[in-house]
């Protein structure tokens, strides 16, 4: 190519400066098994109509979540989203807006982010929240890094009820942090682990998800007390934000950092993203919090206004002293969250949460009555784990053949081993009807017969 600006000597100088011998060494972290040895073979040319037809045929192989009884959760949930949400986020002022560097021309975006932060702080029971993260998993890793900065220690204890993918992200980030260690407890479907025994004076933070990946509700108070006794922080994680409409907030239970996934409010499943990470903490830790914070102020005329108050990220003046290299927030997804939450209000969210819980209880009762099926959780919100007498993968595939998407096999996400091959995580939200639950129970009964 004629317009590449760098010469071979330029590239050699750059490689020498960063201490590697070749460009290939920059990709050493990518396993060789997943690297492409050559370019993927694609047709040299097709018309627009041909491409549309081919991609449509591929898309039609997917099963829409709304086309059959759907009980899949495990970190991403199907909820009803009012039409108002999509209508408002499609307005060009929001849809095409960029980072609000100039407050004098971005007051709408800044106010929306400020309202989002207020809602997240109220939901989590914390003092401050940032303008959102990419998603719950990366937010959890950022929370661990923040705890290390605050405590000046580098040992993280992860509950066995933490979402397996969240655990993997934390482990991946920690692997590149000199001196960092991660103690990940085994899978804990019933919430019986002794996590308190893992906390010592070397512990920086304890990461606990409630409701857990398996649906079990966890009492955070004794964990917070033990963590604080050893000058460690409690990081409370959630993947189902609707649960905060019914449960005691993590902040009220002693959490120091609260992080989770906000997809359930205002955001559809969309094949796994984009989603919106929620992140909140205590006021005293605000300068160690990643991301950015929008604040309220007054202008030269004394009128209420909004500005970026803190932006301790590498793209701004902090550079190498930044708290995070995450350079943005999930702006449109956080706006969808804010609009939906505003439409619900406090009473609406509480009612939605109760409906979700009742839906899951009804399904658990129906499935638990089937011979050979055991509901493992003693307390749950809208998600629970069942043990079946057959392999979970085979059961889920057989249910799908009968027109029911019955949940997520634990072993699909959790590769840590243990007695999990027959476990299925099942979610039931407000979109599931009595007929859906009856269809699931009947189909499972036939599969296990």
C-alpha positions in Angstrom: 0.0 0.0 0.0 1.4 3.4 -0.9 0.1 5.4 2.0 1.5 3.6 5.0 3.2 6.3 7.0 5.8 4.1 8.8 9.0 2.7 7.3 10.6 -0.6 8.3 13.1 1.4 10.4 10.2 3.2 12.2 8.6 -0.1 13.0 11.9 -1.6 14.3 12.4 1.4 16.5 8.9 1.1 18.0 9.3 -2.6 18.6 12.6 -2.0 20.3 11.1 0.7 22.5 8.4 -1.6 23.9 10.8 -4.5 24.2 9.6 -7.1 21.7 11.3 -8.6 18.7 8.4 -8.8 16.3 4.8 -7.8 15.7 3.8 -11.4 16.3 4.8 -11.2 19.9 2.1 -8.5 20.5 -0.5 -11.3 19.9 1.1 -13.8 22.3 -1.9 -13.6 24.7 -4.2 -14.9 22.0 -4.1 -18.8 22.0 -2.7 -20.2 18.8 -5.7 -22.5 18.5 -8.0 -19.5 17.8 -5.7 -17.5 15.6 -6.5 -17.4 11.9 -3.6 -18.6 9.7 -5.0 -17.0 6.7 -7.9 -14.7 5.7 -11.4 -16.2 5.9 -12.7 -17.2 2.5 -15.5 -14.9 1.4 -17.2 -14.4 -2.0 -15.3 -11.8 -4.0 -18.5 -10.0 -4.9 -22.3 -10.2 -4.4 -25.1 -7.7 -5.1 -26.8 -6.0 -2.2 -29.9 -8.0 -2.8 -27.9 -11.3 -2.7 -26.2 -10.3 0.5 -29.5 -9.4 2.2 -31.1 -12.7 1.1 -28.2 -14.7 2.4 -27.9 -12.9 5.7 -31.7 -13.1 6.2 -31.6 -16.9 5.7 -28.9 -17.1 8.3 -30.8 -14.9 10.7 -34.0 -17.0 10.3 -32.2 -20.0 11.8 -32.4 -18.2 15.2 -35.4 -18.6 17.5 -36.8 -15.3 18.7 -37.0 -15.1 22.5 -40.6 -14.0 22.2 -41.8 -16.7 19.9 -42.0 -19.6 22.5 -41.9 -20.1 26.3 -38.6 -18.6 27.3 -36.9 -19.2 30.6 -33.3 -18.3 29.9 -31.5 -16.0 32.3 -28.0 -16.5 33.8 -27.0 -12.9 33.4 -29.3 -11.6 30.6 -33.1 -11.5 31.1 -36.2 -11.0 28.9 -38.4 -8.3 30.3 -41.1 -6.1 28.8 -39.8 -2.8 27.6 -42.4 0.0 27.1 -42.5 1.4 23.5 -41.8 4.8 24.9 -38.2 3.8 25.7 -37.2 3.0 22.1 -39.2 6.0 20.8 -37.2 8.5 23.0 -33.7 7.0 22.5 -34.2 7.2 18.8 -34.4 11.0 18.9 -31.4 12.3 17.0 -30.4 14.5 20.0 -29.7 11.4 22.0 -29.0 8.8 19.3 -26.2 10.8 17.6 -24.7 12.6 20.7 -21.1 12.2 21.5 -19.1 12.5 24.7 -20.3 15.6 26.5 -17.0 17.5 26.5 -18.6 20.9 25.9 -21.3 21.3 28.6 -22.7 24.5 27.0 -24.0 22.4 24.1 -24.7 19.0 25.8 -26.9 19.8 28.7 -29.5 17.2 27.7 -27.0 14.4 27.6 -25.4 15.5 30.9 -28.7 15.8 32.7 -29.7 12.3 31.5 -26.5 10.9 32.8 -26.9 12.8 36.1 -30.4 11.3 36.5 -29.0 7.8 35.7 -26.4 8.2 38.4 -29.0 9.3 40.9 -31.2 6.3 40.1 -28.3 3.8 40.4 -27.2 5.4 43.7 -30.7 5.1 45.1 -31.2 1.5 43.9 -27.9 0.3 45.3 -28.1 2.3 48.6 -24.7 3.9 47.9 -23.5 7.5 48.0 -22.3 8.0 44.5 -22.5 6.2 41.1 -20.6 6.8 37.9 -22.1 7.4 34.4 -22.0 3.6 33.7 -19.6 0.9 32.6 -19.5 -1.4 29.6 -21.4 -4.2 31.3 -21.5 -6.1 34.6 -18.5 -8.3 34.0 -16.0 -5.6 33.1 -17.5 -3.5 35.9 -16.7 -6.3 38.4 -13.1 -6.4 37.2 -12.8 -2.7 37.6 -14.3 -2.9 41.1 -11.5 -5.4 42.1 -8.9 -3.1 40.7 -10.4 -0.2 42.6 -10.4 -2.2 45.8 -6.7 -2.9 45.3 -6.0 0.9 44.9 -8.0 1.7 48.1 -6.6 -1.0 50.4 -3.1 -1.2 48.8 -3.5 -5.0 48.9 -3.9 -7.4 45.9 -5.7 -10.5 47.1 -9.3 -10.9 45.8 -11.7 -13.6 47.2 -14.4 -14.6 44.7 -17.6 -16.4 45.9 -18.5 -19.6 44.2 -21.9 -18.0 43.4 -20.3 -15.3 41.2 -21.2 -15.6 37.5 -18.6 -17.8 35.9 -18.0 -15.3 33.1 -17.6 -12.4 35.6 -15.0 -14.6 37.4 -13.1 -15.3 34.2 -12.9 -11.5 33.5 -11.6 -10.8 37.0 -9.0 -13.6 36.6 -8.0 -12.4 33.2 -7.4 -8.8 34.3 -5.7 -9.9 37.5 -3.3 -12.2 35.6 -1.7 -9.1 34.1 -1.4 -7.2 37.4 1.9 -7.8 39.2 1.5 -9.3 42.6 -2.3 -9.8 42.3 -3.9 -13.1 43.4 -7.4 -14.4 43.1 -9.0 -17.0 45.3 -12.0 -18.4 43.5 -14.2 -20.7 45.5 -15.9 -23.8 44.0 -19.4 -23.6 42.5 -21.9 -22.9 45.2 -25.5 -23.5 44.0 -27.1 -23.5 47.5 -25.1 -20.7 49.1 -23.5 -22.9 51.7 -19.8 -22.0 51.2 -17.7 -20.8 54.1 -16.4 -17.6 52.4 -15.6 -16.1 55.8 -12.8 -18.5 56.3 -11.0 -17.2 53.2 -10.8 -13.6 54.5 -7.5 -12.6 56.1 -5.3 -9.6 56.6 -3.9 -10.0 53.0 -7.4 -9.7 51.5 -8.1 -6.7 49.4 -11.7 -7.5 48.6 -14.4 -10.1 48.8 -16.7 -10.4 45.7 -20.1 -11.8 46.4 -23.1 -11.9 44.0 -26.7 -11.8 45.3 -28.9 -13.2 43.9 -26.1 -15.5 43.0 -25.5 -17.0 39.5 -27.6 -19.9 40.7 -30.3 -17.6 42.0 -29.6 -18.0 45.7 -30.1 -15.0 47.9 -27.0 -14.2 50.1 -26.9 -12.3 53.4 -24.1 -9.8 52.9 -24.0 -8.4 56.4 -21.7 -11.1 58.1 -19.4 -11.0 55.1 -19.2 -7.2 55.3 -18.4 -7.4 59.0 -15.6 -9.9 58.5 -14.1 -8.1 55.5 -14.1 -4.8 57.4 -12.5 -6.4 60.4 -9.5 -7.3 58.1 -9.6 -3.8 56.4 -10.9 -5.4 53.2 -13.8 -4.1 51.0 -17.0 -6.0 50.2 -17.9 -5.8 46.5 -21.6 -6.7 46.0 -22.5 -7.9 42.5 -25.8 -8.5 40.8 -26.9 -9.5 37.3 -30.6 -8.9 37.8 -31.2 -5.3 38.7 -35.0 -5.8 39.0 -34.2 -7.6 42.3 -33.2 -4.3 43.9 -36.9 -3.3 43.7 -37.7 -6.0 46.4 -34.6 -6.8 48.3 -32.6 -4.9 50.9 -30.0 -2.8 49.1 -26.4 -3.9 49.1 -25.4 -0.6 50.6 -27.7 -1.2 53.6 -26.0 -4.5 54.0 -22.5 -3.0 54.3 -21.2 -3.2 50.8 -18.4 -0.8 49.9 -18.7 -1.1 46.1 -21.8 -2.3 44.3 -21.5 -3.3 40.6 -23.8 -5.1 38.3 -25.6 -5.5 35.0 -28.5 -3.1 34.2 -29.7 -4.8 31.0 -33.0 -5.8 32.6 -34.2 -2.3 32.7 -34.8 -0.7 29.3 -32.5 -2.9 27.3 -33.4 -6.0 25.2 -31.4 -9.2 25.0 -29.9 -8.3 21.6 -27.8 -11.5 21.4 -25.7 -10.5 24.4 -25.1 -6.8 24.1 -24.5 -3.9 24.2 -25.5 -3.8 27.8 -24.9 -1.3 30.6 -22.7 -1.8 33.7 -23.8 -0.1 36.9 -21.2 1.0 39.4 -21.6 2.7 42.8 -19.6 3.2 45.9 -19.1 5.2 49.1 -18.4 8.9 48.9 -14.9 8.5 50.5 -13.8 6.3 47.6 -15.1 8.4 44.8 -11.6 9.5 43.5 -10.7 5.8 43.1 -13.9 5.0 41.1 -13.4 4.3 37.4 -15.3 6.0 34.6 -16.7 9.5 34.9 -19.1 11.3 37.0 -21.6 14.0 36.0 -22.3 16.7 38.5 -24.8 19.5 39.1 -23.7 23.1 39.2 -24.8 26.6 38.4 -23.8 28.8 35.4 -22.7 32.4 35.3 -26.3 33.5 35.5 -27.1 31.3 38.5 -29.1 28.8 36.5 -28.9 25.0 37.2 -26.6 23.1 34.9 -24.6 19.9 34.5 -21.0 19.2 33.9 -18.5 16.3 33.9 -17.2 16.5 37.5 -14.7 13.7 37.5 -13.1 12.0 34.5 -10.2 10.1 35.9 -9.6 8.1 32.8 -6.6 7.7 30.6 -8.1 9.7 27.7 -8.2 12.8 29.8 -5.4 14.6 31.7 -4.8 11.8 34.2 -3.1 9.7 31.5 -1.0 7.0 33.2 -2.4 7.9 36.6 -6.0 7.2 35.5 -8.2 4.8 37.5 -9.2 2.9 34.4 -8.5 2.6 30.7 -12.2 2.2 30.0 -12.7 5.4 28.1 -16.4 5.7 27.7 -19.8 4.8 29.1 -22.8 2.9 27.6 -24.5 6.2 26.9 -27.5 5.1 24.9 -28.1 2.0 27.0 -27.9 4.0 30.2 -30.4 6.5 28.7 -32.8 3.5 28.0 -32.3 2.4 31.6 -33.1 5.9 32.9 -36.2 6.3 30.7 -37.6 2.9 31.7 -36.8 3.4 35.4 -38.5 6.8 35.3 -41.6 5.3 33.7 -41.7 2.7 36.5 -41.0 4.9 39.4 -40.3 3.4 42.9 -43.7 1.8 43.3 -43.7 0.4 39.8 -40.3 -1.2 40.2 -41.4 -2.8 43.5 -44.5 -4.1 41.8 -42.5 -5.4 38.9 -40.1 -7.1 41.3 -43.0 -8.8 43.2 -44.5 -10.1 39.9 -41.1 -11.5 38.9 -40.7 -13.3 42.2 -44.2 -14.8 42.1 -43.6 -16.0 38.6 -40.5 -17.8 39.6 -42.1 -19.3 42.7 -44.9 -20.7 40.6 -42.5 -22.2 38.2 -40.3 -23.7 40.9 -43.3 -25.3 42.5 -44.4 -26.8 39.2 -41.0 -28.1 38.3 -40.2 -29.3 41.8 -43.3 -31.5 41.7 -41.9 -33.6 38.9 -40.3 -36.9 39.8 -36.5 -36.7 39.8 -36.3 -32.8 39.7 -34.9 -31.0 42.7 -35.0 -27.2 43.3 -31.7 -26.4 45.0 -32.4 -22.9 46.3 -33.9 -22.1 49.7 -34.4 -18.4 48.8 -34.4 -16.8 45.4 -35.8 -13.9 43.4 -36.8 -14.7 39.8 -34.2 -17.3 39.1 -33.3 -20.7 40.6 -31.4 -23.9 39.9 -32.8 -27.3 39.4 -31.0 -30.7 39.4 -32.4 -33.3 36.9 -31.7 -37.0 36.7 -30.3 -36.5 33.2 -27.5 -34.5 31.7 -28.5 -30.8 31.6 -27.3 -30.2 28.0 -29.4 -33.2 26.8 -32.5 -32.0 28.8 -32.2 -28.4 27.4 -31.9 -29.7 23.8 -34.9 -32.0 24.2 -37.0 -29.2 25.7 -36.1 -27.0 22.8 -37.2 -29.7 20.4 -40.6 -29.5 22.2 -40.8 -25.7 21.8 -39.5 -24.6 25.2 -36.3 -22.8 26.0 -35.9 -24.1 29.5 -32.8 -22.3 30.9 -29.0 -22.5 30.8 -27.0 -25.7 31.7 -24.6 -24.6 34.4 -21.7 -26.6 32.7 -22.1 -24.5 29.6 -20.8 -21.5 31.4 -18.9 -22.9 34.4 -15.9 -25.0 33.4 -14.5 -25.3 36.9 -15.8 -28.9 37.3 -17.6 -30.4 40.2 -21.1 -31.9 40.4 -22.7 -29.5 38.0 -23.4 -31.6 34.8 -27.1 -32.0 35.7 -27.8 -28.5 36.9 -30.0 -26.0 35.0 -30.4 -22.3 35.9 -34.0 -21.3 35.2 -35.4 -17.7 35.1 -39.1 -16.7 35.0 -40.0 -13.0 34.7 -43.1 -10.9 34.2 -43.3 -11.9 30.5 -43.9 -15.6 31.3 -47.6 -16.6 31.6 -49.3 -19.4 33.4 -49.5 -21.2 30.0 -45.8 -20.9 29.5 -45.0 -22.4 32.9 -47.5 -25.2 32.3 -45.9 -25.9 29.0 -42.4 -26.1 30.6 -43.6 -28.4 33.3 -45.3 -30.7 30.8 -42.4 -30.8 28.4 -39.9 -31.5 31.2 -42.1 -34.3 32.5 -42.1 -35.9 29.1 -38.3 -35.4 28.6 -37.5 -37.1 31.9 -40.1 -39.9 31.4 
